């Protein structure tokens, strides 16, 4: 599923960029930025730059699969200078809300004319065959109900000499794979607790119910399964960066592959074959 909420501030999927200012006053206590400001900064600067470090967008026709709130797309359109960038999501990205955020946190007074948004089906993208030079997708594939089906659709719409940038974080079996760290900060809790225990440990408010639903629908794809799907869809990986960090592995998980436990995510570049 391409979840339009996956880039909103639900658990800080990118490390916060805390840049509180004192205004030059000696001894002043910095005021912590709001969660909304932190979320915007992290995606507008850090996430977008991670994509631009992998692939050039200048002058190209680009599609973002799973555009969410559109913050990353705004940054890519402004800094990457594509000829056109279309953000697809099953729930249409709210351009008015994006512009409001851009005015408040980036001094951007208008969305660039190269940037548009369109609605998609979970594994269907309303675009002609071979219509994009570059495809990008950020923190979507752990939510996709059919990763192979979505990748095949992406292969259909990318040009033969095009390229795919894909980021997935976190993998289900990794340190923070449940996406529920606001409720369960301990590592690998979801591999040790029952579904009933996890539900009991969360609140009854709307946000807790939503995130519990997200947890229940994670596809649990592993790095190697993702690689198999990429190849089966007609892509070949040409650049790869694993996302990992030191973790304390509790007893009881000894049967799981170290790659599943230790690889938190991946950024990769793939080409059609």
Secondary structure, 3 states (H helix, E strand, C coil): CCCCCCCCCCCCCCCCCCCCCCCCCCCCCCCCCCHHHHHHHHHHHHHHHHHHHHCCCCCCEEEEECCCCCHHHHHHHHHHCCCEEEEEECCCCCHHHHHHHHHHHHCCCCCCCCEEEEECCCCCCCCCCCCEEEEEEECCCCCCCCHHHHHHHHHHHEEEEEEEEEEEECCCCCCCCCCCCCCCCCCCHHHCCCHHHHHHCCCCCHHHHHHHHHHHCCCCCCHHHHHHHHHHCCEEEEEEEEECCCCCCCCCCCCCCHHHHHCCEEEEEEEEC
